[in-house]
Structures are given as structure tokens and as C-alpha cells.
Amino acid sequence: MQFSDLVTYFWLALGLLALGSVYLIVDGYRVHKIFADSIVGRLVKILVTVFIIEMYSLGVVSFAFVFLNPKNAIILLPIAVLWLVSLGIAIYGVRAAKKDMDKLIR
């Protein structure tokens, strides 16, 4: 795999992270708004905030590594996959919590 291919994959991963983050923030805000005064609302707010900070911090470090040490950048490919998987799990968790809360309200 060439360096230019790897950079393309990381840009794609960053784009998916940005789109997923927007979705996670919007859904997390909706859940928080419904239960703002309860432990659920505060927990969702904290978890979404921490997740976003961690994922973008990992993204910055990964991109710095790719551009400063291109020969060993293949090491970051599994990390980028885990990055996207954890985003999917976070989105799934917030959506499941939102559905459960909708059932409780109705």
C-alpha cells in the first residue's frame, strides 16, 4: 500500500467521523433536552462530549503521525478502523437510549 492511498483512507475516515459526530451531537442533544435534569440527560451529555474530544484528539495525533512518519503509517490503519467502529457504537447507543426514552414518555 502506498502512502498516497493511506492518506486518502485517512481523509475518508475523517469525513465519516465529522458526519457521524454531527449526527451524534444532534441526537445526543435531543436526548439531553428531554431528560436534562435527570441522570440520563447529564450522562448522555458527558459521554458525547468525552467521545468527541477523544476521537478528534486521536484524529489529530494520527494525521500528525501520517505526515511526519509516512513509512510507518500503516500502523494507524487498524486504529482508524477502531475509530469508526467506536463511532458506530456510540451512535447506536445514543439511538437506543433515545428509543427507550421515547417508550417511557409515551
C-alpha positions as CSV (number, residue, x, y, z in Angstrom):
1,M,0.0,0.0,0.0
2,Q,1.4,3.4,-1.0
3,F,1.4,6.4,1.2
4,S,-1.0,8.4,-1.0
5,D,-3.6,5.6,-0.7
6,L,-3.2,5.6,3.1
7,V,-3.7,9.4,3.2
8,T,-6.9,9.0,1.1
9,Y,-8.2,6.5,3.6
10,F,-7.5,8.7,6.5
11,W,-9.2,11.7,4.8
12,L,-12.2,9.4,4.2
13,A,-12.2,8.3,7.8
14,L,-12.0,12.0,8.9
15,G,-15.0,12.8,6.7
16,L,-17.0,9.9,8.2
17,L,-16.0,11.0,11.7
18,A,-17.2,14.5,11.0
19,L,-20.6,13.4,9.7
20,G,-21.0,10.9,12.5
21,S,-20.1,13.5,15.0
22,V,-22.7,15.9,13.8
23,Y,-25.3,13.2,13.9
24,L,-24.1,12.1,17.4
25,I,-24.2,15.7,18.7
26,V,-27.7,16.4,17.3
27,D,-29.2,13.1,18.7
28,G,-27.3,13.5,22.0
29,Y,-28.7,17.0,22.3
30,R,-32.2,15.7,21.8
31,V,-31.8,13.1,24.4
32,H,-30.3,15.6,26.8
33,K,-33.0,18.1,26.2
34,I,-35.7,15.5,27.1
35,F,-34.0,14.5,30.3
36,A,-31.8,17.5,31.1
37,D,-32.5,17.4,34.9
38,S,-32.1,13.6,35.2
39,I,-29.0,11.5,35.5
40,V,-29.7,10.1,32.0
41,G,-29.5,13.6,30.4
42,R,-26.4,14.5,32.2
43,L,-24.8,11.2,31.4
44,V,-25.5,11.5,27.7
45,K,-24.1,15.0,27.6
46,I,-20.9,13.9,29.4
47,L,-20.4,10.8,27.3
48,V,-21.0,12.5,23.9
49,T,-18.6,15.3,24.9
50,V,-15.9,13.0,26.1
51,F,-16.3,10.8,23.0
52,I,-16.0,13.7,20.6
53,I,-12.9,15.1,22.4
54,E,-11.2,11.7,22.4
55,M,-11.9,10.9,18.8
56,Y,-10.8,14.3,17.4
57,S,-7.6,14.1,19.6
58,L,-6.9,10.7,18.2
59,G,-7.5,12.1,14.7
60,V,-5.1,15.0,15.2
61,V,-2.4,12.7,16.5
62,S,-3.0,10.2,13.7
63,F,-2.7,12.8,11.0
64,A,0.4,14.2,12.5
65,F,1.9,10.7,12.6
66,V,0.9,10.0,9.0
67,F,2.6,13.2,7.7
68,L,5.7,13.1,10.0
69,N,6.4,9.4,9.6
70,P,4.8,8.2,6.4
71,K,6.8,4.9,6.1
72,N,5.2,3.5,9.3
73,A,1.7,5.0,8.8
74,I,0.2,1.6,8.1
75,I,0.2,1.1,11.8
76,L,-2.6,3.6,12.1
77,L,-5.0,1.7,9.7
78,P,-6.3,-0.6,12.5
79,I,-6.7,2.4,14.8
80,A,-8.7,4.2,12.1
81,V,-11.0,1.2,11.8
82,L,-11.5,1.1,15.5
83,W,-12.1,4.8,15.4
84,L,-15.0,4.3,13.0
85,V,-16.3,1.2,14.9
86,S,-16.4,3.1,18.2
87,L,-18.3,6.0,16.4
88,G,-20.8,3.4,15.2
89,I,-21.2,2.0,18.7
90,A,-21.7,5.5,20.2
91,I,-24.3,6.3,17.6
92,Y,-26.1,3.0,18.2
93,G,-26.0,3.6,22.0
94,V,-27.5,7.1,21.8
95,R,-30.2,5.9,19.3
96,A,-31.1,3.0,21.6
97,A,-31.3,5.3,24.6
98,K,-33.5,7.7,22.6
99,K,-35.8,4.9,21.6
100,D,-36.1,3.7,25.2
101,M,-36.8,7.2,26.4
102,D,-39.5,7.6,23.7
103,K,-41.2,4.5,25.1
104,L,-41.0,5.8,28.6
105,I,-42.6,9.1,27.6
106,R,-45.5,7.6,25.7
